[in-house]
Structures are given as C-alpha cells and as structure tokens.
Amino acid sequence: MTDAATHLTELGFTGLEADIYLLLLQEHPVTGYRVAQQLGKPTGNVYKALETLEQKGAILVDEGESRLVRPVDPVELLAQLDRRFASRRANLAGALENLSRDSEDHRLYSLRSYEQVLERVRAMLTRCETVALLDLFPGPFAALKPDIERAIDRGIAVYLEVYEPVELPGAEVAVSWTPEQTIDLWPGQAIHAVVDAREWTVALFAKDEPRVVQAVWSASRFLATTQFACLASDFLQAKMRGWVADGRSAAEIEELLESYEVLRLRHTPGFAEFRAHVAESVE
C-alpha cells in the first residue's frame, strides 16, 4: 500500500476505495469495468466501492448510460473531509459534555507520550480561569507558546519561568538565575505547570527526542495548591535575584513584591476548594 493509500484509509476509506480513488486521479473518466480491470479486482466489489465513494463525495458519476466516473479534486475532497470531521467532532463534544462529571479526583496519573503531555497542558490552559504558573525548558516552551498566548488573550494571568530570554507580551516572565547550569544538570527537557491551584502536570522529556522519561498529572487540590506555592516561590526568587542584580533597594523590592499579590495562594480557586473540602470532611 502506498503512503497516499495509507493516509486515505486513516481517513475512513477502505483499502479498495483508496486504490480506486488514486487510480482515478491518474486516469479519468473511465467505466467501473475499466477500473476493475486496471486493479485486477472483482467487478462486483469495485462497483460497490464506487457507490460508497460517490456517497462519500469522493467521485463524480456520469448520468449517461456509460456511467463514467471521475475523482473529485483532492483539494475539494479534503475540504469536505475537514467539514465533516468538524461537524462530527462538535456533535461528539456535545454528547460527551452531557455525560461528563466534574468532580475532584485525588489520584495521581501517569502520562505516557510526548503528545499526551502537551495536550494535557493545553487542556489545563483552556480550563484555566484566573492564573497559570509554568516552568518550561526551551523545547516545551516553543511547543506550548501559541497556547499560552491564547490564555493571555483570554485574560489569564500567566507567570512563566524560562531558561533563555523569550518574548511573550502580556505574561510575567522570569529567566532562571542559572539557566545554562540547570539545563546541563537536568537529563532532559522539563515541564512544570499549575493552573488555578486546581491541577498540575510535571514532565521530563528526553533531551534530544520527543520521548517521555516520566510525567504525571493530578487534579488533587492538595497537591495542586502545594505545587502552586512551590512554583510561585521559585518564580519570585528568580525575579528578586534579577532585582538585586539591578541594584534595587530593599524598599523597591518590597514594593515590587506587593504587585504580585495574585500569586498568593489564598487568592486561587483551588485553595478555596481545598479548604472547603477539608472542612466538609471534618464535619
């Protein structure tokens, strides 16, 4: 099977349907009988596949007696598939939302693949309501930058610690105090993300390939509030070191710290939910 045929089957074509469509791209218009001859397939099977391809909008059939067939242009076909997928995706999203239960889960879950980790962090940023804290090595930052920018556009307060200078308008950025040493010390590329002190992900990827060394996610409010406090402390420490290096006075530093009031744990939704949960369990 060619690469093109493989990709077509991944989009829902059968192997025979893929072969027919690819043949028609090279030779058209032709009869179904001619297609069967060219492919060396039973005529009955080919005619059934042609009927299905017509229903899928992949071919056009001449209304004359000869019933000549020709393929729909690939650009047009892909546009149809995009719209069909978007419609089905929207229907599925609505059906799944009706089934979803939004309840706190105290467990810790392993994430196994590079894309799974990135999608989890993207989903966290989408769910975020107030504040996101992220500590990202260069590779993960590059992969997640568009998603962080979308969160900023929604009005999310984003605080980011990075290991090389970056441009990210609308976010509060702190460059690690010893970025080169940290990157050299760690045996890979790291992600540490917490949103709203409700959920968090920490992951380590291999240094030179998109492979997970270890990664976990949790929506435990206890764990998330703890991680939020740790990341906030690391972020402010990096900021303060920069202020000291710039020659800021103690009074100036104190004033600057007050401007980061949103990083106080008591202002986060997750900490309020954690306190309420503990109070309920005591009662």
VOFIZA-432253 format. One record per residue (C-alpha): residue in three letters; x negated, y negated, z. Coordinates in steps of 0.2 Angstrom, whole numbers, plus 5000, padded with zeros to 4 digits. Example, Ala and Ser with C-alpha at 12.3 -4.5 7.8 and 13.67 -1.06 7.14 Angstrom:
residues 2
('ALA'; (4938; 5022; 5039))
('SER'; (4932; 5005; 5036))
end
This chain:
residues 283
('MET'; (5000; 5000; 5000))
('THR'; (4993; 4983; 4995))
('ASP'; (4992; 4968; 5008))
('ALA'; (5006; 4960; 4999))
('ALA'; (5017; 4975; 5001))
('THR'; (5012; 4977; 5019))
('HIS'; (5017; 4960; 5023))
('LEU'; (5034; 4962; 5014))
('THR'; (5038; 4977; 5025))
('GLU'; (5033; 4967; 5040))
('LEU'; (5047; 4955; 5035))
('GLY'; (5060; 4969; 5033))
('PHE'; (5058; 4976; 5016))
('THR'; (5056; 4995; 5014))
('GLY'; (5041; 5001; 5005))
('LEU'; (5051; 5004; 4989))
('GLU'; (5059; 4987; 4989))
('ALA'; (5041; 4979; 4992))
('ASP'; (5034; 4989; 4977))
('ILE'; (5049; 4984; 4966))
('TYR'; (5048; 4965; 4970))
('LEU'; (5029; 4965; 4967))
('LEU'; (5031; 4974; 4950))
('LEU'; (5045; 4962; 4945))
('LEU'; (5033; 4947; 4949))
('GLN'; (5022; 4954; 4935))
('GLU'; (5035; 4960; 4923))
('HIS'; (5052; 4952; 4921))
('PRO'; (5066; 4953; 4916))
('VAL'; (5067; 4972; 4915))
('THR'; (5080; 4985; 4917))
('GLY'; (5081; 4996; 4933))
('TYR'; (5077; 5011; 4922))
('ARG'; (5061; 5002; 4917))
('VAL'; (5057; 4999; 4935))
('ALA'; (5059; 5017; 4939))
('GLN'; (5048; 5022; 4925))
('GLN'; (5034; 5010; 4930))
('LEU'; (5034; 5015; 4948))
('GLY'; (5037; 5034; 4945))
('LYS'; (5052; 5034; 4957))
('PRO'; (5069; 5042; 4955))
('THR'; (5081; 5031; 4946))
('GLY'; (5095; 5033; 4959))
('ASN'; (5083; 5027; 4973))
('VAL'; (5077; 5012; 4963))
('TYR'; (5095; 5006; 4959))
('LYS'; (5100; 5007; 4977))
('ALA'; (5084; 4997; 4982))
('LEU'; (5088; 4984; 4968))
('GLU'; (5106; 4982; 4976))
('THR'; (5098; 4979; 4993))
('LEU'; (5086; 4967; 4986))
('GLU'; (5100; 4957; 4977))
('GLN'; (5109; 4957; 4994))
('LYS'; (5093; 4950; 5002))
('GLY'; (5092; 4936; 4989))
('ALA'; (5075; 4943; 4983))
('ILE'; (5080; 4946; 4965))
('LEU'; (5092; 4940; 4952))
('VAL'; (5103; 4952; 4941))
('ASP'; (5109; 4948; 4923))
('GLU'; (5128; 4949; 4922))
('GLY'; (5127; 4956; 4904))
('GLU'; (5128; 4975; 4900))
('SER'; (5109; 4977; 4901))
('ARG'; (5109; 4972; 4920))
('LEU'; (5091; 4965; 4918))
('VAL'; (5083; 4960; 4934))
('ARG'; (5070; 4946; 4938))
('PRO'; (5062; 4941; 4955))
('VAL'; (5066; 4926; 4965))
('ASP'; (5051; 4914; 4965))
('PRO'; (5041; 4918; 4981))
('VAL'; (5042; 4900; 4987))
('GLU'; (5061; 4901; 4987))
('LEU'; (5061; 4919; 4994))
('LEU'; (5050; 4913; 5009))
('ALA'; (5061; 4898; 5012))
('GLN'; (5076; 4910; 5013))
('LEU'; (5067; 4921; 5025))
('ASP'; (5062; 4906; 5036))
('ARG'; (5080; 4900; 5037))
('ARG'; (5087; 4917; 5040))
('PHE'; (5074; 4920; 5054))
('ALA'; (5078; 4903; 5062))
('SER'; (5096; 4907; 5062))
('ARG'; (5094; 4924; 5069))
('ARG'; (5082; 4918; 5082))
('ALA'; (5094; 4904; 5088))
('ASN'; (5108; 4917; 5089))
('LEU'; (5097; 4928; 5099))
('ALA'; (5091; 4914; 5111))
('GLY'; (5109; 4910; 5115))
('ALA'; (5114; 4928; 5118))
('LEU'; (5098; 4931; 5129))
('GLU'; (5101; 4915; 5139))
('ASN'; (5118; 4921; 5144))
('LEU'; (5110; 4937; 5151))
('SER'; (5095; 4928; 5160))
('ARG'; (5094; 4927; 5179))
('ASP'; (5084; 4913; 5186))
('SER'; (5078; 4920; 5202))
('GLU'; (5062; 4918; 5211))
('ASP'; (5050; 4933; 5209))
('HIS'; (5036; 4935; 5222))
('ARG'; (5026; 4948; 5212))
('LEU'; (5010; 4946; 5203))
('TYR'; (5010; 4952; 5184))
('SER'; (4995; 4956; 5173))
('LEU'; (4994; 4948; 5156))
('ARG'; (4985; 4960; 5143))
('SER'; (4982; 4950; 5127))
('TYR'; (4975; 4933; 5122))
('GLU'; (4991; 4928; 5113))
('GLN'; (5002; 4933; 5128))
('VAL'; (4992; 4922; 5140))
('LEU'; (4993; 4907; 5128))
('GLU'; (5012; 4910; 5126))
('ARG'; (5014; 4911; 5144))
('VAL'; (5005; 4894; 5147))
('ARG'; (5015; 4886; 5133))
('ALA'; (5031; 4893; 5141))
('MET'; (5026; 4886; 5158))
('LEU'; (5023; 4869; 5150))
('THR'; (5040; 4870; 5141))
('ARG'; (5049; 4874; 5158))
('CYS'; (5039; 4861; 5167))
('GLU'; (5050; 4847; 5175))
('THR'; (5038; 4835; 5184))
('VAL'; (5019; 4839; 5185))
('ALA'; (5007; 4851; 5177))
('LEU'; (4989; 4854; 5183))
('LEU'; (4977; 4863; 5171))
('ASP'; (4959; 4868; 5172))
('LEU'; (4954; 4873; 5155))
('PHE'; (4937; 4878; 5147))
('PRO'; (4934; 4871; 5129))
('GLY'; (4942; 4886; 5119))
('PRO'; (4958; 4887; 5129))
('PHE'; (4960; 4868; 5129))
('ALA'; (4958; 4867; 5110))
('ALA'; (4972; 4881; 5108))
('LEU'; (4984; 4873; 5120))
('LYS'; (4981; 4854; 5116))
('PRO'; (4997; 4852; 5105))
('ASP'; (5007; 4860; 5119))
('ILE'; (5000; 4849; 5132))
('GLU'; (5003; 4834; 5121))
('ARG'; (5022; 4839; 5119))
('ALA'; (5023; 4840; 5138))
('ILE'; (5016; 4822; 5139))
('ASP'; (5028; 4816; 5126))
('ARG'; (5042; 4823; 5137))
('GLY'; (5036; 4813; 5152))
('ILE'; (5027; 4826; 5161))
('ALA'; (5013; 4820; 5172))
('VAL'; (4998; 4830; 5166))
('TYR'; (4982; 4832; 5176))
('LEU'; (4968; 4840; 5167))
('GLU'; (4950; 4846; 5172))
('VAL'; (4939; 4849; 5157))
('TYR'; (4921; 4854; 5154))
('GLU'; (4917; 4842; 5140))
('PRO'; (4924; 4824; 5136))
('VAL'; (4941; 4825; 5127))
('GLU'; (4954; 4813; 5120))
('LEU'; (4971; 4816; 5127))
('PRO'; (4982; 4800; 5128))
('GLY'; (4995; 4800; 5142))
('ALA'; (4986; 4813; 5153))
('GLU'; (4974; 4810; 5168))
('VAL'; (4958; 4819; 5163))
('ALA'; (4943; 4823; 5174))
('VAL'; (4927; 4830; 5167))
('SER'; (4920; 4843; 5179))
('TRP'; (4905; 4837; 5189))
('THR'; (4893; 4851; 5182))
('PRO'; (4901; 4856; 5166))
('GLU'; (4886; 4865; 5157))
('GLN'; (4881; 4874; 5173))
('THR'; (4899; 4880; 5176))
('ILE'; (4901; 4886; 5158))
('ASP'; (4884; 4895; 5159))
('LEU'; (4889; 4903; 5176))
('TRP'; (4906; 4910; 5171))
('PRO'; (4905; 4926; 5160))
('GLY'; (4919; 4919; 5148))
('GLN'; (4932; 4906; 5145))
('ALA'; (4944; 4902; 5159))
('ILE'; (4962; 4895; 5161))
('HIS'; (4970; 4890; 5177))
('ALA'; (4987; 4882; 5175))
('VAL'; (5001; 4877; 5188))
('VAL'; (5017; 4868; 5184))
('ASP'; (5029; 4860; 5197))
('ALA'; (5020; 4872; 5210))
('ARG'; (5033; 4885; 5204))
('GLU'; (5022; 4896; 5193))
('TRP'; (5004; 4898; 5189))
('THR'; (4993; 4908; 5177))
('VAL'; (4974; 4911; 5179))
('ALA'; (4965; 4920; 5165))
('LEU'; (4947; 4924; 5159))
('PHE'; (4944; 4927; 5141))
('ALA'; (4928; 4935; 5134))
('LYS'; (4915; 4922; 5129))
('ASP'; (4915; 4924; 5110))
('GLU'; (4931; 4933; 5106))
('PRO'; (4950; 4932; 5109))
('ARG'; (4950; 4946; 5122))
('VAL'; (4957; 4946; 5140))
('VAL'; (4945; 4951; 5153))
('GLN'; (4958; 4948; 5167))
('ALA'; (4974; 4937; 5168))
('VAL'; (4988; 4936; 5180))
('TRP'; (5004; 4926; 5181))
('SER'; (5016; 4923; 5195))
('ALA'; (5032; 4913; 5200))
('SER'; (5029; 4916; 5218))
('ARG'; (5032; 4899; 5226))
('PHE'; (5020; 4903; 5240))
('LEU'; (5006; 4907; 5228))
('ALA'; (5010; 4893; 5216))
('THR'; (5010; 4880; 5230))
('THR'; (4993; 4887; 5236))
('GLN'; (4986; 4886; 5218))
('PHE'; (4993; 4869; 5216))
('ALA'; (4984; 4862; 5231))
('CYS'; (4968; 4870; 5226))
('LEU'; (4969; 4863; 5208))
('ALA'; (4974; 4846; 5215))
('SER'; (4959; 4846; 5227))
('ASP'; (4947; 4851; 5213))
('PHE'; (4954; 4838; 5201))
('LEU'; (4952; 4824; 5214))
('GLN'; (4935; 4830; 5219))
('ALA'; (4929; 4828; 5201))
('LYS'; (4937; 4811; 5200))
('MET'; (4929; 4805; 5216))
('ARG'; (4912; 4811; 5211))
('GLY'; (4914; 4800; 5195))
('TRP'; (4919; 4785; 5205))
('VAL'; (4905; 4787; 5217))
('ALA'; (4893; 4788; 5202))
('ASP'; (4901; 4772; 5195))
('GLY'; (4897; 4763; 5211))
('ARG'; (4914; 4761; 5218))
('SER'; (4916; 4756; 5236))
('ALA'; (4925; 4766; 5249))
('ALA'; (4939; 4754; 5249))
('GLU'; (4941; 4755; 5230))
('ILE'; (4941; 4774; 5231))
('GLU'; (4954; 4774; 5244))
('GLU'; (4965; 4763; 5233))
('LEU'; (4962; 4774; 5218))
('LEU'; (4967; 4790; 5228))
('GLU'; (4983; 4782; 5233))
('SER'; (4988; 4781; 5215))
('TYR'; (4988; 4800; 5214))
('GLU'; (5002; 4802; 5225))
('VAL'; (5011; 4813; 5213))
('LEU'; (4998; 4826; 5217))
('ARG'; (5003; 4828; 5235))
('LEU'; (5011; 4845; 5237))
('ARG'; (5026; 4838; 5246))
('HIS'; (5032; 4830; 5230))
('THR'; (5033; 4846; 5220))
('PRO'; (5049; 4855; 5217))
('GLY'; (5041; 4872; 5220))
('PHE'; (5035; 4867; 5238))
('ALA'; (5053; 4861; 5242))
('GLU'; (5060; 4878; 5236))
('PHE'; (5047; 4887; 5246))
('ARG'; (5051; 4878; 5262))
('ALA'; (5070; 4881; 5259))
('HIS'; (5066; 4900; 5256))
('VAL'; (5056; 4902; 5272))
('ALA'; (5069; 4893; 5282))
('GLU'; (5083; 4904; 5275))
('SER'; (5073; 4920; 5279))
('VAL'; (5070; 4914; 5297))
('GLU'; (5088; 4911; 5299))
end
